[in-house]
Amino acid sequence: MSLLERLNTDMKQAMKNKEKEKLSVIRMVKAALQNEAIKAGGDLTEEDELTVISRELKQRKDSLHEFEKAGRSDLVDKIQSELAVLEVYMPQQLTEDELTEIVKETIEEVQASSKSDMGKVMGAIMPKVKGKADGGLVNKLVLQHLS
């Protein structure tokens, strides 16, 4: 089942169950996907869909951080529930151990030896872990292994 079909099914279910919050998030994601499809001039690939969902997640995580700093607990709760809905549509996240293994393999592949090779390593790793790992964590692990 494609992501769009899954979103439509979940949207209908949210309407039946009167889950306003979930319905709102699903509608936002569908709109973002449709906007991206219009920009692309056709259907989106699975990777494009994953990019859109990742972007939506990142925006909410950034908002969450800002709301926590500002002490807005009402908005923090809202964003956390939105994040919970969005995370359902993401692929299974890699554990830190799995990610560490990928980092080590990639460092060997590109023959990186120092922090100056950071860009080369990150450029090789990110396509492998796209949507399955947080870029900040990947960055931190690469730095640890290049030190």
C-alpha positions as CSV (number, residue, x, y, z in Angstrom):
1,M,0.0,0.0,0.0
2,S,1.4,3.3,-1.0
3,L,1.8,6.2,1.5
4,L,-1.0,8.2,-0.1
5,E,-3.4,5.2,0.1
6,R,-2.4,4.6,3.7
7,L,-3.0,8.3,4.5
8,N,-6.4,8.2,2.9
9,T,-7.4,5.1,4.9
10,D,-6.1,6.6,8.1
11,M,-7.9,9.9,7.3
12,K,-11.2,8.1,6.9
13,Q,-10.7,6.2,10.1
14,A,-9.8,9.4,12.0
15,M,-13.0,11.0,10.7
16,K,-15.1,8.0,11.8
17,N,-13.4,8.1,15.3
18,K,-13.7,11.9,15.5
19,E,-9.9,12.3,16.1
20,K,-9.5,15.9,15.2
21,E,-5.8,16.1,16.0
22,K,-4.9,13.1,13.9
23,L,-7.1,14.2,11.1
24,S,-5.5,17.6,11.0
25,V,-2.0,16.2,10.8
26,I,-2.9,13.7,8.1
27,R,-4.4,16.5,6.1
28,M,-1.3,18.6,6.5
29,V,0.9,15.8,5.3
30,K,-1.3,15.0,2.3
31,A,-1.2,18.7,1.3
32,A,2.6,18.7,1.6
33,L,2.8,15.6,-0.5
34,Q,0.5,17.1,-3.1
35,N,2.4,20.3,-3.2
36,E,5.7,18.4,-3.7
37,A,4.1,16.3,-6.5
38,I,3.0,19.6,-8.2
39,K,6.6,20.9,-7.9
40,A,8.0,17.7,-9.3
41,G,5.5,17.7,-12.2
42,G,4.3,14.2,-11.6
43,D,4.0,11.4,-9.1
44,L,6.4,11.2,-6.2
45,T,8.8,8.3,-5.6
46,E,8.8,6.5,-2.3
47,E,12.1,8.4,-1.5
48,D,10.4,11.8,-2.3
49,E,7.5,10.9,0.0
50,L,10.0,10.0,2.7
51,T,11.7,13.3,2.3
52,V,8.4,15.2,2.7
53,I,7.5,13.3,5.9
54,S,11.1,13.8,7.2
55,R,10.8,17.6,6.6
56,E,7.4,17.7,8.4
57,L,8.9,15.8,11.3
58,K,11.9,18.1,11.5
59,Q,9.7,21.3,11.4
60,R,7.7,20.0,14.3
61,K,10.8,19.0,16.3
62,D,12.2,22.5,15.8
63,S,9.0,24.0,16.9
64,L,8.9,21.7,19.9
65,H,12.4,22.9,20.9
66,E,11.3,26.5,20.6
67,F,8.1,26.1,22.5
68,E,9.9,24.3,25.3
69,K,12.4,27.1,25.5
70,A,9.5,29.6,25.7
71,G,7.7,27.6,28.4
72,R,4.6,27.0,26.3
73,S,3.5,23.7,27.6
74,D,0.1,23.9,25.8
75,L,1.9,24.0,22.4
76,V,4.5,21.5,23.5
77,D,1.7,18.9,24.1
78,K,0.1,19.7,20.7
79,I,3.4,19.3,18.9
80,Q,4.2,16.1,20.7
81,S,0.9,14.5,19.7
82,E,1.5,15.6,16.0
83,L,5.0,14.0,16.2
84,A,3.5,10.8,17.4
85,V,1.1,10.7,14.4
86,L,3.8,11.5,11.9
87,E,6.3,8.9,13.2
88,V,3.9,6.2,12.3
89,Y,4.6,6.9,8.6
90,M,8.4,6.8,8.9
91,P,10.4,3.6,8.4
92,Q,11.8,1.8,11.4
93,Q,14.6,3.9,12.8
94,L,18.1,2.5,13.1
95,T,19.5,1.8,16.5
96,E,22.7,3.6,17.6
97,D,24.7,0.3,17.3
98,E,23.4,-0.3,13.7
99,L,24.2,3.3,12.9
100,T,27.7,3.1,14.4
101,E,28.4,0.0,12.2
102,I,27.3,1.9,9.0
103,V,29.5,4.9,10.0
104,K,32.5,2.6,10.4
105,E,31.9,0.9,7.1
106,T,31.4,4.2,5.3
107,I,34.6,5.7,6.8
108,E,36.5,2.7,5.4
109,E,34.8,2.9,2.0
110,V,35.8,6.6,1.5
111,Q,39.1,6.1,3.2
112,A,38.6,9.0,5.6
113,S,41.2,9.6,8.2
114,S,40.6,13.0,9.7
115,K,37.9,15.6,10.5
116,S,38.7,17.3,7.2
117,D,37.1,14.3,5.5
118,M,33.8,14.9,7.3
119,G,31.9,16.2,4.3
120,K,33.0,13.2,2.2
121,V,31.8,10.7,4.9
122,M,28.5,12.5,5.5
123,G,27.8,12.7,1.8
124,A,28.3,8.9,1.5
125,I,26.3,8.0,4.7
126,M,23.2,10.2,4.4
127,P,21.7,8.4,1.3
128,K,22.2,5.1,3.1
129,V,20.3,6.2,6.2
130,K,17.8,8.6,4.7
131,G,14.7,8.6,6.8
132,K,16.0,5.9,9.1
133,A,18.3,8.1,11.3
134,D,18.5,11.6,12.6
135,G,21.2,13.6,10.8
136,G,22.4,15.2,14.1
137,L,23.1,11.7,15.5
138,V,24.9,10.6,12.3
139,N,27.0,13.8,12.5
140,K,27.9,13.1,16.1
141,L,28.9,9.5,15.4
142,V,31.0,10.4,12.4
143,L,32.9,13.1,14.4
144,Q,33.6,10.5,17.2
145,H,35.0,8.0,14.7
146,L,37.1,10.5,12.8
147,S,38.7,12.0,16.0
